[in-house]
Amino acid sequence: MIEQFNFNIKLIFAILNGKVSAAINRKLYRNFRQNGLEISPEQWTVLLFLWEKDGVTQQELCNATFKDKPSMTRLIDNMERQHLVVRISDKTDRRTNQIHLTKTGKEMEEKAREVTTQTLKEALQGVSIEDLTISQEVLRKIFNNTKD
């Protein structure tokens, strides 16, 4: 199937290796800073999940964000230092912590959503809905072909 395509292997690997997501993350990071939000794109993914469902385990956050446990632990540690989240021991299993939003974490939702919406609009400028739909389907297939 793939043999019929004449493609630039460097470009394909750059795209699939995260060049596009890295560029969007850099832009999002800058846009957060310009709007007075001291969060990273990685923290944004955690906050986004918690705004939908507060009080989840670190493992649930790992699963939702495709991060490993050590990375998530560092992320939560930093977010605790910034007073965005708090760990609360599970009453039934002391080895498990529930991650809850703080008042500060809850209050930044509206502004953070506005910034990410604007960043996405900038990133998708000139991209048609049809192209976006096709791209999403292609990337979904590639992801399903390669996920563990």
C-alpha atoms as an extended CHARMM CRD file, in Angstrom:
* protein
*
       148  EXT
         1         1  MET       CA              0.0000000000        0.0000000000        0.0000000000  PROA      1               0.0000000000
         2         2  ILE       CA              2.6280000000        2.5460000000        1.0990000000  PROA      2               0.0000000000
         3         3  GLU       CA              4.8620000000        1.8010000000       -1.9260000000  PROA      3               0.0000000000
         4         4  GLN       CA              2.4900000000        3.7240000000       -4.1930000000  PROA      4               0.0000000000
         5         5  PHE       CA              3.2850000000        6.9740000000       -2.4040000000  PROA      5               0.0000000000
         6         6  ASN       CA              6.2560000000        9.1270000000       -3.2670000000  PROA      6               0.0000000000
         7         7  PHE       CA              6.8450000000       10.9100000000        0.0170000000  PROA      7               0.0000000000
         8         8  ASN       CA              9.5690000000       12.7680000000        1.8500000000  PROA      8               0.0000000000
         9         9  ILE       CA             10.5660000000       10.3920000000        4.6570000000  PROA      9               0.0000000000
        10        10  LYS       CA             12.2130000000       13.2010000000        6.6830000000  PROA      10              0.0000000000
        11        11  LEU       CA              9.0320000000       15.2670000000        6.5720000000  PROA      11              0.0000000000
        12        12  ILE       CA              6.8050000000       12.3220000000        7.5060000000  PROA      12              0.0000000000
        13        13  PHE       CA              9.0020000000       11.4270000000       10.4990000000  PROA      13              0.0000000000
        14        14  ALA       CA              9.2680000000       15.0670000000       11.5680000000  PROA      14              0.0000000000
        15        15  ILE       CA              5.4710000000       15.3320000000       11.6140000000  PROA      15              0.0000000000
        16        16  LEU       CA              4.8860000000       11.9790000000       13.2770000000  PROA      16              0.0000000000
        17        17  ASN       CA              7.7460000000       12.4890000000       15.7310000000  PROA      17              0.0000000000
        18        18  GLY       CA              6.0940000000       15.4830000000       17.2720000000  PROA      18              0.0000000000
        19        19  LYS       CA              7.4280000000       18.4710000000       15.3440000000  PROA      19              0.0000000000
        20        20  VAL       CA              3.9070000000       19.8420000000       14.8960000000  PROA      20              0.0000000000
        21        21  SER       CA              2.8460000000       19.2110000000       18.4920000000  PROA      21              0.0000000000
        22        22  ALA       CA              6.1250000000       20.7170000000       19.7440000000  PROA      22              0.0000000000
        23        23  ALA       CA              5.4880000000       23.8770000000       17.7000000000  PROA      23              0.0000000000
        24        24  ILE       CA              1.9120000000       24.1290000000       18.9930000000  PROA      24              0.0000000000
        25        25  ASN       CA              3.1390000000       23.5540000000       22.5680000000  PROA      25              0.0000000000
        26        26  ARG       CA              5.7130000000       26.3620000000       22.2050000000  PROA      26              0.0000000000
        27        27  LYS       CA              3.0240000000       28.7050000000       20.8870000000  PROA      27              0.0000000000
        28        28  LEU       CA              0.5970000000       27.6870000000       23.6430000000  PROA      28              0.0000000000
        29        29  TYR       CA              3.3000000000       28.1960000000       26.2930000000  PROA      29              0.0000000000
        30        30  ARG       CA              4.0220000000       31.7080000000       24.9640000000  PROA      30              0.0000000000
        31        31  ASN       CA              0.3070000000       32.5330000000       24.7800000000  PROA      31              0.0000000000
        32        32  PHE       CA             -0.2430000000       31.3500000000       28.3660000000  PROA      32              0.0000000000
        33        33  ARG       CA              2.6180000000       33.6210000000       29.5360000000  PROA      33              0.0000000000
        34        34  GLN       CA              1.3430000000       36.6220000000       27.5460000000  PROA      34              0.0000000000
        35        35  ASN       CA             -2.0150000000       36.2050000000       29.2800000000  PROA      35              0.0000000000
        36        36  GLY       CA             -0.5750000000       35.9130000000       32.7880000000  PROA      36              0.0000000000
        37        37  LEU       CA             -1.0270000000       32.1460000000       33.1290000000  PROA      37              0.0000000000
        38        38  GLU       CA              2.0190000000       30.4420000000       34.6300000000  PROA      38              0.0000000000
        39        39  ILE       CA              1.2220000000       26.9350000000       33.3550000000  PROA      39              0.0000000000
        40        40  SER       CA              2.7740000000       24.6470000000       30.7740000000  PROA      40              0.0000000000
        41        41  PRO       CA              0.9320000000       22.7750000000       28.0110000000  PROA      41              0.0000000000
        42        42  GLU       CA              1.5140000000       19.5520000000       30.0110000000  PROA      42              0.0000000000
        43        43  GLN       CA             -0.0940000000       21.1130000000       33.0810000000  PROA      43              0.0000000000
        44        44  TRP       CA             -2.9450000000       22.2910000000       30.8610000000  PROA      44              0.0000000000
        45        45  THR       CA             -3.7360000000       18.6830000000       29.8660000000  PROA      45              0.0000000000
        46        46  VAL       CA             -3.9490000000       17.7040000000       33.5500000000  PROA      46              0.0000000000
        47        47  LEU       CA             -6.0650000000       20.7350000000       34.4350000000  PROA      47              0.0000000000
        48        48  LEU       CA             -8.3740000000       20.0710000000       31.4880000000  PROA      48              0.0000000000
        49        49  PHE       CA             -9.0270000000       16.5510000000       32.7520000000  PROA      49              0.0000000000
        50        50  LEU       CA             -9.5520000000       17.7460000000       36.3470000000  PROA      50              0.0000000000
        51        51  TRP       CA            -11.9720000000       20.4870000000       35.2610000000  PROA      51              0.0000000000
        52        52  GLU       CA            -14.1050000000       17.7290000000       33.7700000000  PROA      52              0.0000000000
        53        53  LYS       CA            -13.6120000000       15.2580000000       36.6400000000  PROA      53              0.0000000000
        54        54  ASP       CA            -12.0280000000       16.4890000000       39.8740000000  PROA      54              0.0000000000
        55        55  GLY       CA            -10.6300000000       14.1060000000       42.4900000000  PROA      55              0.0000000000
        56        56  VAL       CA             -9.0460000000       11.3600000000       40.4020000000  PROA      56              0.0000000000
        57        57  THR       CA             -6.0430000000        9.1330000000       40.9990000000  PROA      57              0.0000000000
        58        58  GLN       CA             -2.6190000000        9.8040000000       39.5200000000  PROA      58              0.0000000000
        59        59  GLN       CA             -3.0300000000        6.6220000000       37.4890000000  PROA      59              0.0000000000
        60        60  GLU       CA             -6.2280000000        7.9780000000       35.9160000000  PROA      60              0.0000000000
        61        61  LEU       CA             -4.3230000000       11.1220000000       34.9730000000  PROA      61              0.0000000000
        62        62  CYS       CA             -1.5030000000        9.0130000000       33.5040000000  PROA      62              0.0000000000
        63        63  ASN       CA             -3.9870000000        7.0940000000       31.3840000000  PROA      63              0.0000000000
        64        64  ALA       CA             -5.8080000000       10.2310000000       30.2410000000  PROA      64              0.0000000000
        65        65  THR       CA             -2.6550000000       12.1580000000       29.2890000000  PROA      65              0.0000000000
        66        66  PHE       CA             -0.4500000000        9.2700000000       28.0310000000  PROA      66              0.0000000000
        67        67  LYS       CA              2.2300000000       10.1300000000       30.6010000000  PROA      67              0.0000000000
        68        68  ASP       CA              4.2290000000        7.6050000000       32.6240000000  PROA      68              0.0000000000
        69        69  LYS       CA              4.0740000000        7.5680000000       36.4430000000  PROA      69              0.0000000000
        70        70  PRO       CA              7.4010000000        9.3450000000       37.1300000000  PROA      70              0.0000000000
        71        71  SER       CA              6.5050000000       12.1570000000       34.6810000000  PROA      71              0.0000000000
        72        72  MET       CA              3.0600000000       12.5390000000       36.2280000000  PROA      72              0.0000000000
        73        73  THR       CA              4.5410000000       12.6010000000       39.7430000000  PROA      73              0.0000000000
        74        74  ARG       CA              6.8850000000       15.4640000000       38.7400000000  PROA      74              0.0000000000
        75        75  LEU       CA              4.0060000000       17.2850000000       37.0480000000  PROA      75              0.0000000000
        76        76  ILE       CA              1.7470000000       16.9640000000       40.1140000000  PROA      76              0.0000000000
        77        77  ASP       CA              4.6350000000       18.0040000000       42.4170000000  PROA      77              0.0000000000
        78        78  ASN       CA              5.1070000000       21.2020000000       40.3840000000  PROA      78              0.0000000000
        79        79  MET       CA              1.3720000000       21.8580000000       40.2510000000  PROA      79              0.0000000000
        80        80  GLU       CA              1.1670000000       21.4590000000       44.0390000000  PROA      80              0.0000000000
        81        81  ARG       CA              4.0020000000       23.9910000000       44.4730000000  PROA      81              0.0000000000
        82        82  GLN       CA              2.0060000000       26.3950000000       42.2730000000  PROA      82              0.0000000000
        83        83  HSD       CA             -1.1100000000       25.7640000000       44.4050000000  PROA      83              0.0000000000
        84        84  LEU       CA             -3.0830000000       24.4570000000       41.4140000000  PROA      84              0.0000000000
        85        85  VAL       CA             -3.7990000000       20.9920000000       42.8380000000  PROA      85              0.0000000000
        86        86  VAL       CA             -3.6030000000       19.1420000000       46.1200000000  PROA      86              0.0000000000
        87        87  ARG       CA             -3.0360000000       15.4430000000       46.8350000000  PROA      87              0.0000000000
        88        88  ILE       CA             -5.4540000000       13.9150000000       49.3240000000  PROA      88              0.0000000000
        89        89  SER       CA             -4.9540000000       10.3620000000       50.5950000000  PROA      89              0.0000000000
        90        90  ASP       CA             -7.6940000000        7.9330000000       49.6710000000  PROA      90              0.0000000000
        91        91  LYS       CA             -9.6010000000        6.9780000000       52.8230000000  PROA      91              0.0000000000
        92        92  THR       CA             -9.9080000000        3.3350000000       51.7580000000  PROA      92              0.0000000000
        93        93  ASP       CA             -6.3590000000        2.9010000000       50.3860000000  PROA      93              0.0000000000
        94        94  ARG       CA             -3.6650000000        5.1090000000       51.9580000000  PROA      94              0.0000000000
        95        95  ARG       CA             -1.2240000000        4.2020000000       49.1540000000  PROA      95              0.0000000000
        96        96  THR       CA             -3.4610000000        6.0200000000       46.6530000000  PROA      96              0.0000000000
        97        97  ASN       CA             -3.8100000000        9.7760000000       46.3690000000  PROA      97              0.0000000000
        98        98  GLN       CA             -6.7430000000       11.6340000000       44.8780000000  PROA      98              0.0000000000
        99        99  ILE       CA             -5.7470000000       14.7480000000       42.9380000000  PROA      99              0.0000000000
       100       100  HSD       CA             -8.0650000000       17.7160000000       43.5420000000  PROA      100             0.0000000000
       101       101  LEU       CA             -8.1020000000       21.2160000000       42.1010000000  PROA      101             0.0000000000
       102       102  THR       CA             -7.4620000000       24.1140000000       44.4460000000  PROA      102             0.0000000000
       103       103  LYS       CA             -9.3830000000       27.3750000000       44.2790000000  PROA      103             0.0000000000
       104       104  THR       CA             -6.5510000000       28.7910000000       42.1330000000  PROA      104             0.0000000000
       105       105  GLY       CA             -6.7030000000       25.7990000000       39.7780000000  PROA      105             0.0000000000
       106       106  LYS       CA            -10.4570000000       26.1750000000       39.3840000000  PROA      106             0.0000000000
       107       107  GLU       CA            -10.3340000000       29.9390000000       38.8560000000  PROA      107             0.0000000000
       108       108  MET       CA             -7.9740000000       29.8080000000       35.8770000000  PROA      108             0.0000000000
       109       109  GLU       CA            -10.2360000000       27.5470000000       33.7920000000  PROA      109             0.0000000000
       110       110  GLU       CA            -12.0590000000       30.2130000000       31.7950000000  PROA      110             0.0000000000
       111       111  LYS       CA             -8.9530000000       32.1920000000       30.8680000000  PROA      111             0.0000000000
       112       112  ALA       CA             -6.9360000000       29.0590000000       30.0470000000  PROA      112             0.0000000000
       113       113  ARG       CA             -9.7080000000       27.7540000000       27.7880000000  PROA      113             0.0000000000
       114       114  GLU       CA             -9.8440000000       31.1200000000       25.9910000000  PROA      114             0.0000000000
       115       115  VAL       CA             -6.0710000000       31.0770000000       25.4180000000  PROA      115             0.0000000000
       116       116  THR       CA             -6.0690000000       27.5000000000       24.0940000000  PROA      116             0.0000000000
       117       117  THR       CA             -9.0220000000       28.2090000000       21.8160000000  PROA      117             0.0000000000
       118       118  GLN       CA             -7.2130000000       31.2430000000       20.3910000000  PROA      118             0.0000000000
       119       119  THR       CA             -3.9800000000       29.2550000000       19.9900000000  PROA      119             0.0000000000
       120       120  LEU       CA             -5.8180000000       26.5090000000       18.1210000000  PROA      120             0.0000000000
       121       121  LYS       CA             -7.4730000000       29.0760000000       15.8440000000  PROA      121             0.0000000000
       122       122  GLU       CA             -4.0240000000       30.4710000000       15.0440000000  PROA      122             0.0000000000
       123       123  ALA       CA             -2.5880000000       26.9920000000       14.4330000000  PROA      123             0.0000000000
       124       124  LEU       CA             -5.4750000000       25.9460000000       12.1780000000  PROA      124             0.0000000000
       125       125  GLN       CA             -5.5650000000       29.1360000000       10.1250000000  PROA      125             0.0000000000
       126       126  GLY       CA             -6.0740000000       28.2480000000        6.4580000000  PROA      126             0.0000000000
       127       127  VAL       CA             -6.9350000000       24.6060000000        7.2190000000  PROA      127             0.0000000000
       128       128  SER       CA            -10.3610000000       23.5460000000        5.9690000000  PROA      128             0.0000000000
       129       129  ILE       CA            -12.7500000000       21.4020000000        7.9930000000  PROA      129             0.0000000000
       130       130  GLU       CA            -12.3800000000       18.7330000000        5.2910000000  PROA      130             0.0000000000
       131       131  ASP       CA             -8.5750000000       18.7290000000        5.5930000000  PROA      131             0.0000000000
       132       132  LEU       CA             -8.8170000000       18.6530000000        9.3670000000  PROA      132             0.0000000000
       133       133  THR       CA            -11.2490000000       15.7270000000        9.2820000000  PROA      133             0.0000000000
       134       134  ILE       CA             -8.9920000000       13.7560000000        6.9110000000  PROA      134             0.0000000000
       135       135  SER       CA             -5.8920000000       14.5640000000        8.9910000000  PROA      135             0.0000000000
       136       136  GLN       CA             -7.6230000000       13.4720000000       12.1800000000  PROA      136             0.0000000000
       137       137  GLU       CA             -8.6630000000       10.1750000000       10.5940000000  PROA      137             0.0000000000
       138       138  VAL       CA             -5.1790000000        9.5180000000        9.2010000000  PROA      138             0.0000000000
       139       139  LEU       CA             -3.4970000000       10.2680000000       12.5440000000  PROA      139             0.0000000000
       140       140  ARG       CA             -6.0450000000        8.0980000000       14.3770000000  PROA      140             0.0000000000
       141       141  LYS       CA             -5.2020000000        5.1830000000       12.0430000000  PROA      141             0.0000000000
       142       142  ILE       CA             -1.4570000000        5.6980000000       12.5220000000  PROA      142             0.0000000000
       143       143  PHE       CA             -1.9350000000        5.8690000000       16.2940000000  PROA      143             0.0000000000
       144       144  ASN       CA             -4.0200000000        2.6670000000       16.3190000000  PROA      144             0.0000000000
       145       145  ASN       CA             -1.4130000000        0.9120000000       14.1490000000  PROA      145             0.0000000000
       146       146  THR       CA              1.4240000000        1.8090000000       16.4990000000  PROA      146             0.0000000000
       147       147  LYS       CA              0.0110000000        1.9350000000       20.0240000000  PROA      147             0.0000000000
       148       148  ASP       CA              1.1230000000       -0.7650000000       22.4380000000  PROA      148             0.0000000000
